[in-house]
Amino acid sequence: MAEGTRNRERPWGWWLSVLAVAALVLAGLLTSRHGPRRQPAAGPSTAPRPPSSPTGPGNDRPSAGSQPKRPAAPGGGATPHAVSVTATKTSARSTSASRAAPRSARTTPVTCQTNLPLSRSPNAPYNFLCTQAGRPLTWPNGMINLYVGRLSTAQRLALPVALHQWEAEGHFTVTQVSSPAAANATITPTPLSNQEAGYTQVHYSCNSAGCFYDRATVTLSSTEKLAQTAWVSTICHELGHAAGLNHVSRHPQVMYPSINDVSPDAYTPGDIQGLQAEYQQRSKSSAATRADATFGEWIDIS
């Protein structure tokens, strides 16, 4: 009885052993598939990188730890420069190069007194039209290319007399040209109201070296009937504005704001002092001939 019982129990024990071994093998396989992995101790990772996003509007994502990029300024990112004195200042990035750049002329404003009436004209030998940092604006050099329109007979005869004085006292060299496009100064007639004999527009430009006059237009009345000597005085007056002089209240002087029978037809000592002061400032401002003008303005004076 005991021997038969022992023989029947042996198959069951054998199967239990097989099942136990199978369970251990299965547990090992599951552990190796789902368990934690270790990274290699050295060497680059062989995992493929994700494709980079295409650049363009809306796709320029910042990298980790970086600041978002600002959109580029119109025109290729170049900081536009302003075209008028009254234009709003544009901001610029602060870099070591920009901090080391010379100060812009825009940081020192230009002050101009236009159309001064007699009541506000100074009682002085001369007066300046525009100043910057206490110094008068002047031309970068004395080379003037002048275009002259169809003047009246009296104006045409008066012009060389006035021009000769302006060249001599103001140290200008005038070359007459046949086209306004080739000129930096023009003298032309047109009908004027309010019994004006003439008026002048002067344009100045500025760069890192300072501000300077670069164009002038003198307009003479085509309707006023003046004597030739009065036209000499008028043209000298308007050319005085073109040189950078303003009105004074001392009489008689060419830069007096009105003309009458006793107006001089030649520059007086006060006028000459003003023209000389402009010339001396011009001699100190040769650096202003650089061609990097950035902004400017037209000034009207009658």
ZIJOFEN-V696330 format. One record per pair of residues at least 24 apart in sequence whose ideal C-beta (glycine too) atoms are under 7 Angstrom apart, sorted by the first residue. I is the first residue (numbers start at 1). J is the second residue. D is the distance in whole Angstrom. If there is no record, write none. Layout:
I_J_D, I_J_D
This chain:
81_294_5, 82_295_5, 83_295_6, 84_295_6, 84_297_6, 85_110_6, 85_295_6, 85_297_5, 87_295_7, 102_208_5, 104_208_6, 105_206_4, 105_207_6, 105_208_6, 105_210_5, 105_211_5, 106_206_7, 106_295_7, 108_132_6, 108_133_5, 110_137_7, 110_204_7, 110_211_5, 112_299_5, 113_246_6, 114_299_6, 114_300_6, 114_301_5, 115_300_7, 115_301_6, 115_302_6, 116_246_6, 116_247_4, 116_257_7, 117_257_7, 118_249_6, 118_257_5, 118_258_7, 121_247_4, 121_248_5, 121_249_4, 121_257_6, 122_248_6, 122_249_7, 123_249_5, 123_250_6, 124_248_6, 125_250_7, 125_270_3, 125_273_5, 126_245_6, 126_248_6, 126_255_7, 126_270_5, 126_271_7, 126_273_5, 126_274_3, 126_277_7, 127_245_7, 127_246_4, 127_247_6, 127_248_5, 128_244_6, 128_245_7, 128_246_6, 129_202_7, 129_241_6, 129_244_5, 129_245_6, 129_246_5, 129_299_6, 129_301_6, 130_204_6, 130_244_7, 130_299_6, 132_210_6, 132_211_5, 135_281_6, 136_244_6, 136_277_7, 136_278_6, 136_281_5, 137_204_6, 137_211_6, 137_212_6, 137_213_6, 137_244_6, 138_212_6, 138_213_7, 138_244_6, 138_278_5, 138_281_5, 138_282_4, 138_285_6, 139_212_6, 139_213_5, 139_282_6, 140_212_5, 140_285_7, 140_288_5, 140_289_4, 141_282_7, 141_289_6, 142_171_5, 142_172_5, 142_173_5, 142_282_7, 143_173_6, 144_172_5, 144_173_7, 144_174_5, 144_184_6, 144_185_5, 145_175_5, 145_177_5, 145_182_6, 145_183_5, 145_184_5, 145_185_7, 146_174_5, 146_175_7, 146_176_5, 146_177_7, 146_183_6, 146_185_5, 146_187_7, 147_177_5, 147_179_6, 147_180_5, 147_183_4, 147_186_5, 148_176_6, 148_187_5, 149_187_7, 149_188_3, 149_189_6, 150_189_7, 151_189_6, 151_220_7, 152_189_7, 152_222_7, 154_226_7, 154_228_5, 154_231_5, 155_189_7, 155_220_6, 155_231_5, 157_228_6, 158_228_5, 158_231_4, 158_232_4, 158_235_6, 159_235_6, 161_232_5, 162_232_5, 162_235_4, 162_236_5, 162_239_6, 165_236_6, 165_266_6, 165_267_6, 166_236_7, 166_239_4, 169_267_5, 169_272_5, 169_275_5, 170_243_5, 170_275_4, 170_278_7, 170_279_6, 171_279_4, 184_214_6, 184_215_5, 185_216_5, 185_242_6, 186_217_5, 186_218_7, 187_218_4, 187_220_7, 188_219_6, 189_220_5, 189_222_4, 190_219_6, 190_222_6, 191_222_5, 191_223_5, 192_221_4, 192_223_7, 195_224_7, 196_221_6, 196_302_6, 197_221_5, 197_224_5, 197_226_6, 197_234_5, 197_259_6, 198_234_5, 198_238_5, 199_300_7, 199_301_7, 199_302_4, 200_238_5, 200_241_4, 200_242_6, 200_301_5, 201_298_5, 201_299_7, 201_300_5, 202_241_7, 202_242_6, 202_299_5, 203_296_6, 203_298_5, 204_296_5, 204_297_6, 205_293_4, 205_296_4, 206_293_7, 206_294_6, 206_295_6, 206_296_6, 207_290_6, 207_292_5, 207_293_5, 207_294_6, 208_292_7, 209_287_4, 209_288_5, 209_290_6, 210_285_6, 210_288_5, 212_285_6, 212_288_4, 213_244_6, 216_242_4, 218_242_6, 229_265_4, 230_259_6, 230_263_7, 232_265_4, 233_259_6, 233_263_5, 233_264_6, 233_265_5, 234_259_6, 236_267_6, 240_271_6, 241_301_5, 243_275_6, 243_278_5, 244_278_5, 245_274_5
